[in-house]
């Protein structure tokens, strides 16, 4: 990856279109802004169907697109193109469309609460369900076709203007998802389909109680026996839609925090090893050089850093974490094989961070110069002029927005994923200023 820069903005944060959804003219206008600002990349969060609280990191599918991003109304569907799409994506599409139809038929209940035949996917129950819910299944397939068509068109639009997309792959998938329902043998589940242990992280920077994510753990032995076919299919699907993929919680490819399912928090658990080297080798055999970014923040081990370097993957740095007492953490010390962010979707905005971390903010002011009023911009400038090969800023920091513009607070179930950019909030002056910085910093 050449020295470059980009902006972080999830698709749901784009201004709402009059026709509904966000995957339309607003997305193209944002690409146009990135191009004027000389940005090479637009990074988004996972664009799969989110959970009931709006989290894209607990999606109903690791393959399907969030069709809520589509405009309202019925889009034209070419029959031949639709048929080709269904054949090409059948491995996940058939199960996903039936899963969504059954979920709606059972008032949104988790698949473990469905009748036993459907829960356990007996042949007779699935055959009867496909017949009974044929209309709903077809509707979900059509919506996925339109999402796929429109997203690919958006990617082509961006590439023509020098703007590539960076996607995001959560390491784990939600228990109440088409993936786990359709591939129970690949996950560590009880006979009734419920997990006995779940994922999370021990106490960390974000939460003194740790985090209990609730995702089921993988059965890595079963994954290896299947030659990681599910992972290969997952990455192939993502790379058809984006140029680069950020791997969330990269540490989990070395060791993962196992929590008893009955536990309320992530405080108590144990680390269990994971075969990340074997998995990444299988992916490299399939795809060649892996266009991945390793999210290696937090309590990451030397083994995780070694795994990242073994496969030539850049790691991550966050400017907010660079101004603690240790001078060795400052931006000028970053390695080249790094993607630096002023903040991520899990961080407060830089303005909000400065108000809640006053000592760190004072050190940052001394380092980047200026006053608190222009701290957000000067943190962007420090990231852009750092040695890191790629620098990314959330749009909230480009605009100097406060805590109300925060996207997510880890460990909090409500109030997240709601921030939305207002139409006209990004102005030509922002593009000119960022373009000038990008040019002078050699990005």
VOPAGU-2260 file (C-alpha; in pm, 1 decimal, decimal comma):
REM VOPAGU-2260
SITE   aa  ch    i         X         Y         Z
SITE  UNK   A    0       0,0       0,0       0,0
SITE  UNK   A    1     137,1     340,0     -99,5
SITE  UNK   A    2     137,7     633,1     141,2
SITE  UNK   A    3    -223,2     749,5     137,6
SITE  UNK   A    4    -513,1     878,1     345,2
SITE  UNK   A    5    -888,1     855,3     374,4
SITE  UNK   A    6   -1203,6     924,0     571,9
SITE  UNK   A    7   -1411,2     702,4     798,8
SITE  UNK   A    8   -1787,9     734,2     764,9
SITE  UNK   A    9   -2037,7     453,9     788,5
SITE  UNK   A   10   -2301,4     437,1     516,8
SITE  UNK   A   11   -2583,0     475,6     771,2
SITE  UNK   A   12   -2427,9     810,3     872,8
SITE  UNK   A   13   -2482,9     963,0     530,4
SITE  UNK   A   14   -2768,3    1213,0     501,8
SITE  UNK   A   15   -3104,8    1041,2     461,9
SITE  UNK   A   16   -3234,8    1050,4     106,5
SITE  UNK   A   17   -3586,1    1176,3      36,4
SITE  UNK   A   18   -3665,5     831,2    -102,9
SITE  UNK   A   19   -3520,8     662,1     205,3
SITE  UNK   A   20   -3197,9     469,9     249,6
SITE  UNK   A   21   -2840,5     593,2     215,2
SITE  UNK   A   22   -2705,9     398,9     -80,9
SITE  UNK   A   23   -2789,0     655,1    -346,9
SITE  UNK   A   24   -2693,0    1006,2    -449,9
SITE  UNK   A   25   -2569,3    1088,9    -100,1
SITE  UNK   A   26   -2307,1     815,6    -120,8
SITE  UNK   A   27   -2191,6     944,9    -457,2
SITE  UNK   A   28   -2177,4    1300,5    -324,7
SITE  UNK   A   29   -1951,8    1178,4     -44,3
SITE  UNK   A   30   -1723,4    1006,0    -295,3
SITE  UNK   A   31   -1710,2    1332,7    -489,8
SITE  UNK   A   32   -1609,7    1510,9    -168,2
SITE  UNK   A   33   -1334,6    1254,4    -103,0
SITE  UNK   A   34   -1204,9    1302,2    -456,3
SITE  UNK   A   35   -1197,1    1682,3    -420,2
SITE  UNK   A   36   -1015,8    1640,0     -86,8
SITE  UNK   A   37    -760,4    1409,5    -257,4
SITE  UNK   A   38    -853,8    1115,0     -36,6
SITE  UNK   A   39    -771,0     769,7    -167,8
SITE  UNK   A   40    -999,0     572,4      65,5
SITE  UNK   A   41   -1348,5     576,0     211,5
SITE  UNK   A   42   -1370,5     339,7     508,7
SITE  UNK   A   43   -1707,8     204,1     620,8
SITE  UNK   A   44   -1823,1     -21,1     903,0
SITE  UNK   A   45   -1971,0    -366,4     827,3
SITE  UNK   A   46   -2259,4    -318,5     583,3
SITE  UNK   A   47   -2452,3    -632,1     677,3
SITE  UNK   A   48   -2807,2    -636,5     823,8
SITE  UNK   A   49   -2759,5    -508,5    1182,8
SITE  UNK   A   50   -2906,1    -646,0    1503,6
SITE  UNK   A   51   -3220,5    -488,6    1659,9
SITE  UNK   A   52   -3004,2    -226,6    1832,0
SITE  UNK   A   53   -2843,7    -121,3    1505,0
SITE  UNK   A   54   -2502,5    -279,9    1560,8
SITE  UNK   A   55   -2333,8    -383,8    1234,2
SITE  UNK   A   56   -2096,4    -596,5    1443,8
SITE  UNK   A   57   -2376,8    -837,1    1540,4
SITE  UNK   A   58   -2527,7    -880,7    1196,0
SITE  UNK   A   59   -2790,7   -1127,7    1080,5
SITE  UNK   A   60   -2547,8   -1245,8     810,5
SITE  UNK   A   61   -2176,6   -1218,9     735,5
SITE  UNK   A   62   -2255,5   -1227,1     361,5
SITE  UNK   A   63   -2577,9   -1033,6     301,7
SITE  UNK   A   64   -2600,2    -657,4     256,3
SITE  UNK   A   65   -2811,5    -427,0     471,3
SITE  UNK   A   66   -3111,2    -376,1     243,4
SITE  UNK   A   67   -3236,1     -97,4     470,8
SITE  UNK   A   68   -2973,7     115,1     293,6
SITE  UNK   A   69   -3171,0      87,1     -29,4
SITE  UNK   A   70   -3422,4     353,3    -135,5
SITE  UNK   A   71   -3788,9     282,4     -76,1
SITE  UNK   A   72   -3998,5     149,2    -358,8
SITE  UNK   A   73   -3953,5    -130,5    -605,8
SITE  UNK   A   74   -3634,3    -120,6    -808,6
SITE  UNK   A   75   -3625,6    -263,8   -1157,7
SITE  UNK   A   76   -3478,5    -614,1   -1165,0
SITE  UNK   A   77   -3346,2    -766,3   -1483,7
SITE  UNK   A   78   -3451,1   -1130,5   -1480,9
SITE  UNK   A   79   -3138,1   -1269,6   -1641,6
SITE  UNK   A   80   -2910,0   -1068,6   -1410,1
SITE  UNK   A   81   -3115,8   -1173,1   -1108,9
SITE  UNK   A   82   -3094,4   -1539,0   -1206,6
SITE  UNK   A   83   -2717,4   -1515,6   -1253,1
SITE  UNK   A   84   -2681,6   -1347,8    -912,0
SITE  UNK   A   85   -2886,2   -1619,6    -740,6
SITE  UNK   A   86   -2671,6   -1892,4    -895,5
SITE  UNK   A   87   -2344,7   -1716,9    -814,1
SITE  UNK   A   88   -2434,7   -1646,1    -451,3
SITE  UNK   A   89   -2648,2   -1953,9    -383,2
SITE  UNK   A   90   -2414,6   -2090,6    -113,8
SITE  UNK   A   91   -2521,8   -1817,9     130,1
SITE  UNK   A   92   -2824,5   -1658,6     -36,1
SITE  UNK   A   93   -3059,6   -1957,4     -11,8
SITE  UNK   A   94   -3008,4   -1998,7     361,9
SITE  UNK   A   95   -3015,0   -1625,4     429,7
SITE  UNK   A   96   -3341,6   -1560,3     245,9
SITE  UNK   A   97   -3511,7   -1851,9     420,5
SITE  UNK   A   98   -3366,7   -1743,8     756,9
SITE  UNK   A   99   -3512,1   -1393,2     717,4
SITE  UNK   A  100   -3850,2   -1529,9     608,1
SITE  UNK   A  101   -3864,8   -1769,0     904,1
SITE  UNK   A  102   -3747,8   -1504,5    1147,8
SITE  UNK   A  103   -4030,4   -1276,2    1039,4
SITE  UNK   A  104   -4280,3   -1562,8    1056,1
SITE  UNK   A  105   -4176,6   -1624,3    1418,1
SITE  UNK   A  106   -4206,5   -1256,8    1521,6
SITE  UNK   A  107   -3830,7   -1201,5    1528,9
SITE  UNK   A  108   -3758,6   -1490,3    1765,5
SITE  UNK   A  109   -3406,3   -1633,5    1763,6
SITE  UNK   A  110   -3367,3   -1949,3    1557,6
SITE  UNK   A  111   -3310,2   -2155,8    1872,6
SITE  UNK   A  112   -3672,3   -2077,0    1968,2
SITE  UNK   A  113   -3820,9   -2205,1    1641,1
SITE  UNK   A  114   -3992,0   -2544,2    1614,9
SITE  UNK   A  115   -3734,7   -2822,1    1650,1
SITE  UNK   A  116   -3753,9   -2926,5    1285,3
SITE  UNK   A  117   -3664,8   -2576,7    1169,0
SITE  UNK   A  118   -3416,5   -2519,6    1448,2
SITE  UNK   A  119   -3231,5   -2839,3    1359,4
SITE  UNK   A  120   -3285,2   -2800,1     982,2
SITE  UNK   A  121   -3443,9   -3135,5     909,8
SITE  UNK   A  122   -3494,9   -3192,9     538,1
SITE  UNK   A  123   -3873,7   -3219,5     560,2
SITE  UNK   A  124   -3907,2   -2902,7     768,5
SITE  UNK   A  125   -3687,6   -2700,7     531,3
SITE  UNK   A  126   -3869,9   -2828,0     222,7
SITE  UNK   A  127   -4207,0   -2735,0     371,8
SITE  UNK   A  128   -4076,0   -2394,1     482,6
SITE  UNK   A  129   -3939,1   -2307,9     138,4
SITE  UNK   A  130   -4277,9   -2385,9     -12,5
SITE  UNK   A  131   -4480,9   -2204,3     251,1
SITE  UNK   A  132   -4262,8   -1891,3     252,2
SITE  UNK   A  133   -4169,1   -1888,3    -116,2
SITE  UNK   A  134   -4291,6   -1533,7    -172,2
SITE  UNK   A  135   -4095,8   -1391,7     123,6
SITE  UNK   A  136   -3785,0   -1586,4      24,4
SITE  UNK   A  137   -3803,5   -1444,5    -327,6
SITE  UNK   A  138   -3847,5   -1092,8    -190,4
SITE  UNK   A  139   -3533,1   -1120,8      23,2
SITE  UNK   A  140   -3336,3   -1255,3    -271,2
SITE  UNK   A  141   -3448,0    -963,9    -485,9
SITE  UNK   A  142   -3347,8    -713,7    -218,9
SITE  UNK   A  143   -3003,3    -873,4    -196,6
SITE  UNK   A  144   -2967,5    -859,4    -572,9
SITE  UNK   A  145   -3046,7    -488,1    -575,5
SITE  UNK   A  146   -2803,2    -423,5    -288,7
SITE  UNK   A  147   -2528,4    -614,0    -467,6
SITE  UNK   A  148   -2592,1    -434,9    -796,3
SITE  UNK   A  149   -2607,1     -89,2    -639,1
SITE  UNK   A  150   -2304,5    -141,6    -414,7
SITE  UNK   A  151   -2090,7    -264,7    -703,1
SITE  UNK   A  152   -2199,9      38,5    -904,5
SITE  UNK   A  153   -2097,2     262,4    -612,9
SITE  UNK   A  154   -1757,0      96,0    -595,4
SITE  UNK   A  155   -1710,1     146,0    -970,1
SITE  UNK   A  156   -1812,7     511,3    -934,4
SITE  UNK   A  157   -1552,4     561,0    -661,8
SITE  UNK   A  158   -1274,3     379,5    -846,4
SITE  UNK   A  159   -1329,6     600,4   -1151,0
SITE  UNK   A  160   -1261,3     899,6    -925,4
SITE  UNK   A  161    -962,1     748,6    -749,3
SITE  UNK   A  162   -1151,1     655,0    -431,8
SITE  UNK   A  163   -1142,4     293,5    -309,0
SITE  UNK   A  164   -1355,9     137,8     -35,7
SITE  UNK   A  165   -1223,7     -13,8     287,4
SITE  UNK   A  166   -1460,2    -261,3     448,1
SITE  UNK   A  167   -1472,7    -412,2     795,0
SITE  UNK   A  168   -1492,1    -779,6     893,1
SITE  UNK   A  169   -1589,1    -861,0    1252,9
SITE  UNK   A  170   -1389,3   -1163,5    1360,3
SITE  UNK   A  171   -1693,2   -1331,9    1514,2
SITE  UNK   A  172   -2051,7   -1355,8    1391,9
SITE  UNK   A  173   -2378,1   -1319,5    1582,9
SITE  UNK   A  174   -2536,7   -1629,7    1728,0
SITE  UNK   A  175   -2878,3   -1530,2    1592,9
SITE  UNK   A  176   -2759,4   -1523,6    1234,8
SITE  UNK   A  177   -2810,5   -1718,4     915,7
SITE  UNK   A  178   -2443,7   -1823,9     934,7
SITE  UNK   A  179   -2470,4   -2005,5    1267,5
SITE  UNK   A  180   -2814,4   -2151,0    1190,3
SITE  UNK   A  181   -2692,9   -2289,8     856,8
SITE  UNK   A  182   -2346,7   -2403,5     976,1
SITE  UNK   A  183   -2395,9   -2527,9    1332,1
SITE  UNK   A  184   -2110,8   -2776,5    1301,2
SITE  UNK   A  185   -1860,8   -2490,1    1261,2
SITE  UNK   A  186   -1950,1   -2336,9    1599,7
SITE  UNK   A  187   -1925,9   -2457,1    1957,9
SITE  UNK   A  188   -2290,6   -2503,9    2046,0
SITE  UNK   A  189   -2502,3   -2721,0    2271,1
SITE  UNK   A  190   -2745,4   -2975,0    2125,7
SITE  UNK   A  191   -3025,6   -2717,2    2149,6
SITE  UNK   A  192   -2819,1   -2475,0    1939,3
SITE  UNK   A  193   -2734,6   -2236,0    2222,2
SITE  UNK   A  194   -2371,6   -2157,9    2303,5
SITE  UNK   A  195   -2218,1   -2279,3    2628,0
SITE  UNK   A  196   -1941,1   -2017,7    2603,7
SITE  UNK   A  197   -1944,3   -1679,4    2434,4
SITE  UNK   A  198   -1694,3   -1421,1    2315,1
SITE  UNK   A  199   -1579,7   -1090,6    2458,3
SITE  UNK   A  200   -1271,3    -927,1    2602,8
SITE  UNK   A  201   -1135,9    -892,6    2956,1
SITE  UNK   A  202   -1134,6    -554,3    3135,5
SITE  UNK   A  203    -968,0    -293,6    2914,1
SITE  UNK   A  204    -946,5      75,1    2822,8
SITE  UNK   A  205   -1312,9      89,3    2729,8
SITE  UNK   A  206   -1474,8    -104,8    3014,4
SITE  UNK   A  207   -1354,5    -207,4    3361,5
SITE  UNK   A  208   -1597,4    -500,8    3356,5
SITE  UNK   A  209   -1469,2    -626,2    3026,0
SITE  UNK   A  210   -1707,3    -678,8    2736,1
SITE  UNK   A  211   -1943,8    -970,1    2688,3
SITE  UNK   A  212   -2016,8    -974,4    2315,8
SITE  UNK   A  213   -2216,5   -1295,5    2323,0
SITE  UNK   A  214   -2100,1   -1437,0    1988,6
SITE  UNK   A  215   -2043,7   -1813,0    1973,1
SITE  UNK   A  216   -1687,8   -1939,9    1944,9
SITE  UNK   A  217   -1571,1   -2121,7    1636,2
SITE  UNK   A  218   -1504,0   -2493,1    1634,2
SITE  UNK   A  219   -1158,0   -2454,2    1486,2
SITE  UNK   A  220   -1111,1   -2828,1    1438,8
SITE  UNK   A  221   -1420,7   -2841,8    1220,7
SITE  UNK   A  222   -1302,7   -2531,7    1034,0
SITE  UNK   A  223    -967,7   -2694,9     960,2
SITE  UNK   A  224   -1129,4   -3019,6     843,3
SITE  UNK   A  225   -1334,0   -2812,2     598,0
SITE  UNK   A  226   -1015,8   -2632,8     484,3
SITE  UNK   A  227   -1163,4   -2305,1     605,9
SITE  UNK   A  228   -1410,4   -2303,9     317,3
SITE  UNK   A  229   -1653,4   -2079,2     507,8
SITE  UNK   A  230   -1378,5   -1822,4     569,5
SITE  UNK   A  231   -1265,5   -1834,8     208,3
SITE  UNK   A  232   -1621,9   -1773,3      91,9
SITE  UNK   A  233   -1664,4   -1491,2     342,4
SITE  UNK   A  234   -1352,5   -1304,6     233,2
SITE  UNK   A  235   -1429,1   -1363,1    -134,5
SITE  UNK   A  236   -1768,1   -1201,3     -86,9
SITE  UNK   A  237   -1617,6    -897,7      87,9
SITE  UNK   A  238   -1340,8    -848,9    -166,6
SITE  UNK   A  239   -1601,3    -842,7    -441,6
SITE  UNK   A  240   -1743,4    -530,1    -276,5
SITE  UNK   A  241   -1440,2    -349,0    -128,9
SITE  UNK   A  242   -1069,0    -313,7    -202,6
SITE  UNK   A  243    -931,6    -357,5     150,6
SITE  UNK   A  244   -1076,1    -523,9     461,5
SITE  UNK   A  245   -1010,7    -430,7     823,7
SITE  UNK   A  246   -1012,9    -742,8    1045,2
SITE  UNK   A  247   -1175,0    -646,9    1373,1
SITE  UNK   A  248   -1027,4    -804,6    1691,0
SITE  UNK   A  249    -725,8    -953,1    1514,0
SITE  UNK   A  250    -602,5   -1082,3    1851,2
SITE  UNK   A  251    -879,0   -1342,4    1834,2
SITE  UNK   A  252    -687,1   -1521,2    1559,1
SITE  UNK   A  253    -418,8   -1599,7    1818,0
SITE  UNK   A  254    -625,3   -1633,2    2134,1
SITE  UNK   A  255    -986,2   -1555,4    2221,3
SITE  UNK   A  256   -1154,9   -1474,0    2551,2
SITE  UNK   A  257   -1404,2   -1744,6    2648,6
SITE  UNK   A  258   -1685,4   -1646,6    2884,9
SITE  UNK   A  259   -1949,2   -1875,0    3034,8
SITE  UNK   A  260   -2277,6   -1803,4    2853,9
SITE  UNK   A  261   -2453,8   -1745,9    3186,7
SITE  UNK   A  262   -2210,3   -1466,6    3284,1
SITE  UNK   A  263   -2340,5   -1108,9    3272,6
SITE  UNK   A  264   -2007,3    -936,6    3201,9
SITE  UNK   A  265   -1673,2   -1015,3    3040,2
SITE  UNK   A  266   -1474,6    -986,3    3363,2
SITE  UNK   A  267   -1428,4   -1359,5    3421,2
SITE  UNK   A  268   -1308,0   -1582,1    3142,2
SITE  UNK   A  269   -1010,0   -1766,5    2999,9
SITE  UNK   A  270    -800,1   -1729,1    2686,8
SITE  UNK   A  271    -810,0   -2017,7    2438,7
SITE  UNK   A  272    -571,3   -2050,6    2141,6
SITE  UNK   A  273    -682,0   -2003,0    1780,3
SITE  UNK   A  274    -508,1   -2124,7    1460,2
SITE  UNK   A  275    -468,4   -1785,7    1295,5
SITE  UNK   A  276    -151,5   -1886,5    1111,9
SITE  UNK   A  277    -324,8   -2182,5     948,1
SITE  UNK   A  278    -632,6   -1977,8     860,6
SITE  UNK   A  279    -434,7   -1690,9     708,8
SITE  UNK   A  280    -219,8   -1938,1     515,3
SITE  UNK   A  281    -534,7   -2090,5     367,0
SITE  UNK   A  282    -662,5   -1744,0     272,9
SITE  UNK   A  283    -328,2   -1647,5     120,7
SITE  UNK   A  284    -324,1   -1968,0     -82,5
SITE  UNK   A  285    -662,8   -1866,4    -221,3
SITE  UNK   A  286    -617,3   -1491,9    -271,6
SITE  UNK   A  287    -243,3   -1427,5    -278,0
SITE  UNK   A  288    -124,4   -1118,6     -88,7
SITE  UNK   A  289    -398,1   -1038,2     161,1
SITE  UNK   A  290    -540,5    -681,8     140,6
SITE  UNK   A  291    -617,8    -677,5     512,4
SITE  UNK   A  292    -570,2    -433,5     800,3
SITE  UNK   A  293    -518,5    -597,5    1139,3
SITE  UNK   A  294    -704,3    -427,6    1424,5
SITE  UNK   A  295    -437,9    -497,4    1686,3
SITE  UNK   A  296    -541,6    -253,2    1956,3
SITE  UNK   A  297    -575,3    -322,9    2327,2
SITE  UNK   A  298    -408,9    -609,4    2514,2
SITE  UNK   A  299    -242,6    -758,1    2208,0
SITE  UNK   A  300      29,2   -1018,5    2252,9
SITE  UNK   A  301     370,2   -1046,7    2091,0
SITE  UNK   A  302     233,9   -1354,3    1911,3
SITE  UNK   A  303     -40,6   -1145,1    1749,0
SITE  UNK   A  304     209,9    -886,0    1629,0
SITE  UNK   A  305     430,6   -1164,9    1493,3
SITE  UNK   A  306     132,7   -1318,1    1309,3
SITE  UNK   A  307      48,7    -981,8    1154,1
SITE  UNK   A  308     404,2    -930,6    1034,5
SITE  UNK   A  309     430,4   -1288,2     906,7
SITE  UNK   A  310     152,6   -1214,1     657,5
SITE  UNK   A  311     256,9    -856,2     580,2
SITE  UNK   A  312     -50,2    -692,8     733,7
SITE  UNK   A  313     -41,2    -335,0     863,0
SITE  UNK   A  314    -151,2    -283,4    1222,4
SITE  UNK   A  315    -343,3       6,4    1374,4
SITE  UNK   A  316    -262,1     307,1    1587,7
SITE  UNK   A  317    -509,4     552,5    1740,2
SITE  UNK   A  318    -397,2     906,9    1811,0
SITE  UNK   A  319    -602,4     922,1    2131,9
SITE  UNK   A  320    -388,4     641,9    2274,6
SITE  UNK   A  321     -61,8     811,7    2177,1
SITE  UNK   A  322     -52,7    1082,1    2443,1
SITE  UNK   A  323     -30,3     891,7    2767,4
SITE  UNK   A  324     277,1     930,9    2989,9
SITE  UNK   A  325     503,5     717,9    2766,6
SITE  UNK   A  326     686,5     927,9    2501,8
SITE  UNK   A  327     754,4     608,9    2302,8
SITE  UNK   A  328     387,5     609,5    2197,7
SITE  UNK   A  329     399,0     943,3    2012,6
SITE  UNK   A  330     302,8     957,9    1641,3
SITE  UNK   A  331     657,9    1017,1    1516,7
SITE  UNK   A  332     747,9     669,1    1649,4
SITE  UNK   A  333     487,6     483,6    1440,3
SITE  UNK   A  334     613,2     210,4    1209,4
SITE  UNK   A  335     549,3     245,7     839,0
SITE  UNK   A  336     335,0     -70,0     832,5
SITE  UNK   A  337      65,3     108,8    1029,6
SITE  UNK   A  338    -276,6     258,0     966,3
SITE  UNK   A  339    -319,9     555,0    1199,0
SITE  UNK   A  340    -661,7     686,3    1301,1
SITE  UNK   A  341    -734,2    1000,6    1496,7
SITE  UNK   A  342   -1012,0     787,4    1647,6
SITE  UNK   A  343   -1231,3     492,7    1548,4
SITE  UNK   A  344   -1603,8     421,4    1566,1
SITE  UNK   A  345   -1545,7     297,3    1923,8
SITE  UNK   A  346   -1372,9     615,9    2039,3
SITE  UNK   A  347   -1524,4     943,8    2140,8
SITE  UNK   A  348   -1466,8    1223,0    1892,2
SITE  UNK   A  349   -1138,9    1406,8    1944,6
SITE  UNK   A  350   -1326,5    1704,2    2091,7
SITE  UNK   A  351   -1511,6    1475,1    2332,5
SITE  UNK   A  352   -1191,5    1286,7    2418,0
SITE  UNK   A  353   -1008,5    1609,8    2502,0
SITE  UNK   A  354   -1280,0    1703,4    2754,2
SITE  UNK   A  355   -1274,4    1365,9    2931,4
SITE  UNK   A  356    -896,4    1299,7    2913,5
SITE  UNK   A  357    -753,6    1635,7    3012,4
SITE  UNK   A  358    -398,6    1523,3    3095,2
SITE  UNK   A  359    -362,8    1334,0    2766,2
SITE  UNK   A  360    -517,2    1627,7    2579,1
SITE  UNK   A  361    -264,3    1868,4    2731,4
SITE  UNK   A  362      20,0    1646,9    2612,1
SITE  UNK   A  363    -143,9    1632,3    2269,4
SITE  UNK   A  364    -169,7    2013,2    2257,9
SITE  UNK   A  365     197,7    2044,6    2341,0
SITE  UNK   A  366     280,9    1797,0    2064,8
SITE  UNK   A  367      53,1    1918,5    1783,7
SITE  UNK   A  368      40,4    2287,3    1876,6
SITE  UNK   A  369    -247,5    2531,4    1859,5
SITE  UNK   A  370    -533,3    2559,0    2105,1
SITE  UNK   A  371    -813,8    2329,5    2220,8
SITE  UNK   A  372   -1039,4    2494,9    1965,8
SITE  UNK   A  373    -837,5    2357,3    1674,3
SITE  UNK   A  374    -713,4    2038,6    1843,2
SITE  UNK   A  375    -922,8    1805,6    1623,3
SITE  UNK   A  376    -774,8    1946,3    1303,0
SITE  UNK   A  377    -421,4    1948,7    1442,0
SITE  UNK   A  378    -459,2    1583,1    1541,5
SITE  UNK   A  379    -557,2    1511,3    1181,2
SITE  UNK   A  380    -248,1    1699,0    1066,8
SITE  UNK   A  381     -25,5    1500,1    1305,7
SITE  UNK   A  382    -172,5    1173,7    1176,9
SITE  UNK   A  383    -123,3    1278,7     812,4
SITE  UNK   A  384     240,7    1379,2     872,0
SITE  UNK   A  385     325,5    1064,7    1072,2
SITE  UNK   A  386     532,6     780,0     918,9
SITE  UNK   A  387     222,7     554,4     895,6
SITE  UNK   A  388     153,6     436,5     541,2
SITE  UNK   A  389    -219,2     509,5     572,7
SITE  UNK   A  390    -393,0     780,9     776,9
SITE  UNK   A  391    -768,7     780,8     840,2
SITE  UNK   A  392    -987,0    1036,3    1015,1
SITE  UNK   A  393   -1353,9    1000,4    1108,1
SITE  UNK   A  394   -1559,1    1272,1     941,9
SITE  UNK   A  395   -1658,5    1387,3    1290,4
SITE  UNK   A  396   -1296,1    1489,8    1354,5
SITE  UNK   A  397   -1264,7    1662,0    1019,2
SITE  UNK   A  398   -1565,8    1870,2    1125,6
SITE  UNK   A  399   -1446,2    1916,1    1485,4
SITE  UNK   A  400   -1765,9    1773,3    1634,0
SITE  UNK   A  401   -1821,8    1696,5    2002,0
SITE  UNK   A  402   -1934,0    1396,6    2204,9
SITE  UNK   A  403   -2287,9    1397,0    2064,1
SITE  UNK   A  404   -2143,3    1285,0    1731,2
SITE  UNK   A  405   -1987,1     972,1    1882,9
SITE  UNK   A  406   -2081,0     659,3    1688,6
SITE  UNK   A  407   -2046,5     386,9    1952,7
SITE  UNK   A  408   -1968,3     343,0    2320,7
SITE  UNK   A  409   -1840,5     -14,2    2375,2
SITE  UNK   A  410   -2036,3    -201,8    2638,4
SITE  UNK   A  411   -2342,7      24,7    2605,9
SITE  UNK   A  412   -2635,9    -140,5    2432,0
SITE  UNK   A  413   -2849,8     166,6    2365,4
SITE  UNK   A  414   -2779,8     501,7    2202,9
SITE  UNK   A  415   -2522,9     381,1    1950,0
SITE  UNK   A  416   -2498,7     378,9    1569,3
SITE  UNK   A  417   -2735,8     677,0    1533,7
SITE  UNK   A  418   -2517,7     972,4    1434,7
SITE  UNK   A  419   -2594,7    1109,5    1093,2
SITE  UNK   A  420   -2415,1    1369,9     883,8
SITE  UNK   A  421   -2632,3    1661,7     785,3
SITE  UNK   A  422   -2665,5    1764,5     423,6
SITE  UNK   A  423   -2432,2    2054,9     350,2
SITE  UNK   A  424   -2226,3    1996,3     664,8
SITE  UNK   A  425   -1921,1    1905,3     456,5
SITE  UNK   A  426   -1823,8    2217,9     266,6
SITE  UNK   A  427   -1582,9    2304,3     -13,1
SITE  UNK   A  428   -1353,2    2468,2     242,7
SITE  UNK   A  429   -1314,6    2135,4     424,2
SITE  UNK   A  430   -1218,8    1965,1      99,4
SITE  UNK   A  431    -965,6    2235,1       8,2
SITE  UNK   A  432    -803,3    2228,1     352,3
SITE  UNK   A  433    -774,6    1849,7     358,7
SITE  UNK   A  434    -649,6    1837,5      -0,9
SITE  UNK   A  435    -371,9    2083,8      82,6
SITE  UNK   A  436    -266,9    1883,1     387,8
SITE  UNK   A  437    -275,4    1560,1     189,2
SITE  UNK   A  438     -52,9    1704,4     -81,0
SITE  UNK   A  439     202,7    1859,0     152,2
SITE  UNK   A  440     226,7    1540,2     362,1
SITE  UNK   A  441     292,0    1327,2      56,6
SITE  UNK   A  442     -27,9    1126,0      70,2
